[in-house]
Amino acid sequence: MNLALRDIRHNFGRFALTAIGIGLLLMLVMGMGGIYRGLVDDATLLVNRINADLWVVQKNTRGPFAEISRIPANAEDRVRAVPGVASSNDFVSHTIQREQAGRPLRMTVQGLSWPQDNGVWLPLIAGRRLEQSHFELIADKSLGLPLGHRIALGKDTYTVVGLTRNMASTSGDSMVFVTLADSQAIQYDQSGEAVRLEREARKSRASDFDPGRVQPEILNRAVGPSSGIPALGPPPVSAVLVKVTPGADPAHVAATIASWPDVSVYTADAQRQLLVSGMVDKSRRQLGLFRGLLSIVSAIIMSLILYTLTLDKIHDIAVLKLMGARNFVIINLILQQALLLGAIGYGIAYVAGQWVFPVFPRRVLIVSEDLWLLAGIVLGISILASLLGIWRAMKVQPNEVIA
């Protein structure tokens, strides 16, 4: 006869409600760990997927994902000429927000150096890669844009030709992928009135310049498109992605490029470390604090519940002692209930999490290491929570049966 199971059947309602409450608390603990994992994975997602050996960014900045980075478009050609460089591609990243069907549509636009990079490394779940230099777009499924959908960005309309899954930025915004030229057109798009005012301002500045007075053609160029003014170069890019030739020393290549006065160079590992220790560091510590507090709350609640269950059994424990039952039997009774409560709560947390976590606005990434760690925490909490009930049971005297 198992005394723990018989006692649970006797107080099944209270035990079941307690197990559900503990399960929901443990689900939150599990979710906190999963949100942290998802946060770190989102932060390093593109760095891992692109798998570039070196990232060339604006001087004294930390890369396009940590802050604004702008380097000249001709940096790609300069990098390609460095000995030991196998290939180099421009990369552009920026965030925009538009309206779609009456709701805000926020996305991070990633510009790919087409045709060298057509998104072959993207985890497509439907559709195809980029096959044209303009007006095609690959979107993450979380945006809710179906294949074939046409969306206006800037002055152009783009067609969704591919869908990805779990491609989000560090801020949780869904990613879209277009060609480099399209991403720059979206980034630097201006209204017609803004363009007109800028041209008039250029004309005013040119008219105040001596050559502008003696060479009227300069004024005509000033009010024309920016591409017609030789002094203005193409738009800058966020970074240049570098692949090192097999057998070449990446450190030597990085040192050569880093000697230039307008750029900084990071390895892929350094870029990951900057993202984790910079952008997600405070969020990581905050989630860890909440996770610890919820674990403590779970332990306290389990301790109080087990203590209350023990108080309800004071008469029965006294009878057992009067009958000559050893302390081990009573300790085993309370400890088994605590372990069973923790195990059932853990099971409820896992099952409920499979239903709840997919609807969270941020990705919740549950890995086996975290599940085993939480199982160990639950085991420790169950044992510690039983100590209060065991302490009260040990104070029970057999003569309390008469009382």
FENSUL-V107169 format. One record per residue. N is the residue number from 0. RES is the residue in three letters. SS is DSSP state (H for helix, E for strand, C for the rest). PHI is phi in whole degrees, -180 to 180 (999 if undefined). Layout:
{{N RES SS PHI} {N RES SS PHI}}
This chain:
{{0 MET C 999} {1 ASN C -97} {2 LEU H -65} {3 ALA H -63} {4 LEU H -68} {5 ARG H -65} {6 ASP H -69} {7 ILE H -65} {8 ARG H -63} {9 HIS H -71} {10 ASN C -121} {11 PHE H -63} {12 GLY H -59} {13 ARG H -64} {14 PHE H -65} {15 ALA H -66} {16 LEU H -64} {17 THR H -64} {18 ALA H -63} {19 ILE H -65} {20 GLY H -62} {21 ILE H -63} {22 GLY H -62} {23 LEU H -67} {24 LEU H -63} {25 LEU H -67} {26 MET H -64} {27 LEU H -67} {28 VAL H -61} {29 MET H -64} {30 GLY H -66} {31 MET H -60} {32 GLY H -64} {33 GLY H -69} {34 ILE H -65} {35 TYR H -63} {36 ARG H -60} {37 GLY H -65} {38 LEU H -63} {39 VAL H -66} {40 ASP H -66} {41 ASP H -65} {42 ALA H -65} {43 THR C -104} {44 LEU H -60} {45 LEU H -68} {46 VAL H -60} {47 ASN H -71} {48 ARG H -70} {49 ILE H -67} {50 ASN C 60} {51 ALA C -80} {52 ASP C -76} {53 LEU E -135} {54 TRP E -117} {55 VAL E -100} {56 VAL E -129} {57 GLN E -60} {58 LYS C -55} {59 ASN C 64} {60 THR C -113} {61 ARG C -108} {62 GLY C 108} {63 PRO C -69} {64 PHE C -92} {65 ALA C -92} {66 GLU C -161} {67 ILE C -70} {68 SER C -131} {69 ARG C -137} {70 ILE E -129} {71 PRO C -60} {72 ALA C -64} {73 ASN C -78} {74 ALA H -63} {75 GLU H -62} {76 ASP H -67} {77 ARG H -65} {78 VAL H -66} {79 ARG H -64} {80 ALA C -83} {81 VAL C -74} {82 PRO C -59} {83 GLY C 98} {84 VAL E -93} {85 ALA E -83} {86 SER E -158} {87 SER E -145} {88 ASN E -133} {89 ASP E -72} {90 PHE E -144} {91 VAL E -128} {92 SER E -142} {93 HIS E -158} {94 THR E -113} {95 ILE E -132} {96 GLN E -137} {97 ARG E -129} {98 GLU E -106} {99 GLN E -140} {100 ALA C 55} {101 GLY C 79} {102 ARG E -126} {103 PRO E -68} {104 LEU E -123} {105 ARG E -104} {106 MET E -149} {107 THR E -102} {108 VAL E -90} {109 GLN E -112} {110 GLY E -94} {111 LEU E -102} {112 SER C -77} {113 TRP C -73} {114 PRO C -92} {115 GLN C -60} {116 ASP C -123} {117 ASN C -108} {118 GLY C 88} {119 VAL C -65} {120 TRP C -87} {121 LEU C -78} {122 PRO C -81} {123 LEU E -72} {124 ILE E -110} {125 ALA E -163} {126 GLY E 82} {127 ARG C -142} {128 ARG C -79} {129 LEU C -73} {130 GLU C -120} {131 GLN C -129} {132 SER C -78} {133 HIS C -143} {134 PHE C 69} {135 GLU E -118} {136 LEU E -145} {137 ILE E -108} {138 ALA E -121} {139 ASP E -76} {140 LYS H -61} {141 SER H -64} {142 LEU H -71} {143 GLY C 80} {144 LEU C -97} {145 PRO C -76} {146 LEU C -60} {147 GLY C 86} {148 HIS C -68} {149 ARG E -110} {150 ILE E -131} {151 ALA E -88} {152 LEU E -129} {153 GLY C 69} {154 LYS C -97} {155 ASP E -119} {156 THR E -115} {157 TYR E -115} {158 THR E -108} {159 VAL E -76} {160 VAL E -109} {161 GLY E -153} {162 LEU E -127} {163 THR E -116} {164 ARG C -133} {165 ASN C 61} {166 MET C -106} {167 ALA E -132} {168 SER C -82} {169 THR C -64} {170 SER C -87} {171 GLY C 90} {172 ASP C -77} {173 SER E -67} {174 MET E -97} {175 VAL E -127} {176 PHE E -124} {177 VAL E -133} {178 THR E -71} {179 LEU H -59} {180 ALA H -63} {181 ASP H -67} {182 SER H -64} {183 GLN H -71} {184 ALA H -64} {185 ILE H -70} {186 GLN H -66} {187 TYR C -104} {188 ASP C -66} {189 GLN C -133} {190 SER C -70} {191 GLY H -59} {192 GLU H -66} {193 ALA H -64} {194 VAL H -65} {195 ARG H -62} {196 LEU H -64} {197 GLU H -65} {198 ARG H -65} {199 GLU H -66} {200 ALA H -66} {201 ARG H -63} {202 LYS H -63} {203 SER H -65} {204 ARG H -67} {205 ALA H -69} {206 SER H -69} {207 ASP C -83} {208 PHE C -97} {209 ASP H -51} {210 PRO H -59} {211 GLY H -68} {212 ARG H -79} {213 VAL H -97} {214 GLN C -127} {215 PRO H -58} {216 GLU H -61} {217 ILE H -63} {218 LEU H -66} {219 ASN H -63} {220 ARG H -69} {221 ALA H -63} {222 VAL C -93} {223 GLY C -93} {224 PRO C -61} {225 SER H -60} {226 SER H -66} {227 GLY H -88} {228 ILE C -106} {229 PRO C -58} {230 ALA C -71} {231 LEU C -98} {232 GLY C -84} {233 PRO C -67} {234 PRO C -59} {235 PRO C -72} {236 VAL E -114} {237 SER C -80} {238 ALA E -164} {239 VAL E -120} {240 LEU E -95} {241 VAL E -119} {242 LYS E -107} {243 VAL E -90} {244 THR C -61} {245 PRO C -54} {246 GLY C 95} {247 ALA C -80} {248 ASP C -88} {249 PRO H -59} {250 ALA H -65} {251 HIS H -68} {252 VAL H -63} {253 ALA H -63} {254 ALA H -65} {255 THR H -63} {256 ILE H -70} {257 ALA H -67} {258 SER C -73} {259 TRP C -71} {260 PRO C -78} {261 ASP C -111} {262 VAL E -137} {263 SER E -122} {264 VAL E -127} {265 TYR E -130} {266 THR E -76} {267 ALA H -62} {268 ASP H -64} {269 ALA H -65} {270 GLN H -64} {271 ARG H -62} {272 GLN H -64} {273 LEU H -62} {274 LEU H -67} {275 VAL H -71} {276 SER H -82} {277 GLY H -107} {278 MET H -69} {279 VAL C -107} {280 ASP H -65} {281 LYS H -65} {282 SER H -62} {283 ARG H -62} {284 ARG H -68} {285 GLN H -66} {286 LEU H -64} {287 GLY H -64} {288 LEU H -65} {289 PHE H -62} {290 ARG H -64} {291 GLY H -64} {292 LEU H -65} {293 LEU H -65} {294 SER H -65} {295 ILE H -65} {296 VAL H -61} {297 SER H -61} {298 ALA H -64} {299 ILE H -65} {300 ILE H -63} {301 MET H -63} {302 SER H -63} {303 LEU H -66} {304 ILE H -65} {305 LEU H -65} {306 TYR H -65} {307 THR H -65} {308 LEU H -62} {309 THR H -68} {310 LEU H -61} {311 ASP H -67} {312 LYS C -106} {313 ILE H -57} {314 HIS H -63} {315 ASP H -67} {316 ILE H -65} {317 ALA H -64} {318 VAL H -63} {319 LEU H -60} {320 LYS H -67} {321 LEU H -65} {322 MET C -80} {323 GLY C 97} {324 ALA C -66} {325 ARG C -76} {326 ASN H -60} {327 PHE H -60} {328 VAL H -64} {329 ILE H -72} {330 ILE H -61} {331 ASN H -64} {332 LEU H -60} {333 ILE H -72} {334 LEU H -66} {335 GLN H -63} {336 GLN H -65} {337 ALA H -64} {338 LEU H -65} {339 LEU H -67} {340 LEU H -63} {341 GLY H -65} {342 ALA H -65} {343 ILE H -66} {344 GLY H -61} {345 TYR H -64} {346 GLY H -63} {347 ILE H -63} {348 ALA H -62} {349 TYR H -67} {350 VAL H -67} {351 ALA H -64} {352 GLY H -63} {353 GLN H -63} {354 TRP H -90} {355 VAL H -88} {356 PHE H -59} {357 PRO H -63} {358 VAL H -95} {359 PHE C -66} {360 PRO C -66} {361 ARG C -103} {362 ARG C -68} {363 VAL C -107} {364 LEU C -104} {365 ILE C -100} {366 VAL C -115} {367 SER H -62} {368 GLU H -61} {369 ASP H -69} {370 LEU H -64} {371 TRP H -67} {372 LEU H -64} {373 LEU H -65} {374 ALA H -61} {375 GLY H -64} {376 ILE H -64} {377 VAL H -63} {378 LEU H -61} {379 GLY H -64} {380 ILE H -63} {381 SER H -63} {382 ILE H -67} {383 LEU H -65} {384 ALA H -65} {385 SER H -75} {386 LEU H -65} {387 LEU H -64} {388 GLY H -66} {389 ILE H -63} {390 TRP H -61} {391 ARG H -69} {392 ALA H -67} {393 MET H -69} {394 LYS C -85} {395 VAL C -72} {396 GLN C -104} {397 PRO H -58} {398 ASN H -72} {399 GLU H -70} {400 VAL H -63} {401 ILE C -68} {402 ALA C -65}}
